[in-house]
Amino acid sequence: MSEQERLEKHWSETKGLMILSLGIWFVLSFGIHFFVESLNTVSFLGFPLGFYLAGQGSLVGFVVLIFWFSARQNKIDEKYGFDEGSGE
């Protein structure tokens, strides 16, 4: 595989991961808050589900998303030789 092909494949996978992460971010930030009223009909630990997801669930989701994105990006970097140990 030539250097240009390697760069293009790396960027293609990175771009796909970024688009997926932005989609998940959108759902966590806007989707939950948009449907909070209908989610409030369900109770979770004594709190309305919409309130709980908006106040705690989306924040936990963001933290999990950051760590998942980082781990997945490291795998992509290692696959194409752009990890920290490769010298590039």
N, C-alpha and C positions, 0 to 999 in steps of 0.2 A: 504494500500500500504506500503510495507516495505521500509526501508531507502535506500536500494540498488536500488530498482525499481524507487524510487523517483529521486535519483541521475542520473540514466540512462536516464529517460525520460527528466529530465532537460537538461542534456548534449545533448541529441538528438535534442531537439528544439533549443538549443543554437547553435549547429553545423549547423543546417539548416538555421538559421538566418544569421550566419556568411558566409555560402556559397552563399546565396542570395545577401548579401551585397557586397561580393567580386565580384560577377558577375556584379552588378550595377556599382561598382567602375571601373571594367575593361572597361565597355561600356563608362563611362564618361571620362576615362583617355586615352584610346586607340581608341575606336570606333569612337568618334567624330573627333579626329585628323587624323585618317586614311582616313576618307571620307570628309575632309575639302574642297578639290578641287571641288568635286561634289556638296557640300552644298553651295559653294560660288556662284552658279548660281541663288540662291534665295536671296532677299534683306530683311533685318529686321531693321527697324528704320534707314534706310539709309546706313547700313553696310552690307557687304556680310554675309549671315547666318553662314557660316563656320567660318569666323573670329570672329563673335560675340559669337558663342557657344564655340569655343576654348579659347577665351579670358575671357569671363564672364560666359557663361552658365554652363560650367563644374565646375567652382569654386562654383557657387551658388548650383549646384547639390551636390557637396561634403559636403557643410554645411548642406543642407537639409538631406542628407544621414546620417550624424553624429547624428543629432537630432532624426531622425526616428529610427535609430538603438538603440539609448539610450532608447527611450520610449518603443520600442518593447521588449528590453532586460529586462527592469524593469517589464513589464507585465509578462514575462516568470518567472522571479525571484519570483514575488508575487504569481503566480500560484502554484509554488512548495515550497513556504515557505523559500526562500533564500533572501527575500528583507531585507533592512536595519533595519526595525522594528521587525524582527523575532528573533533577538538575535543569529543568526548563522553566 
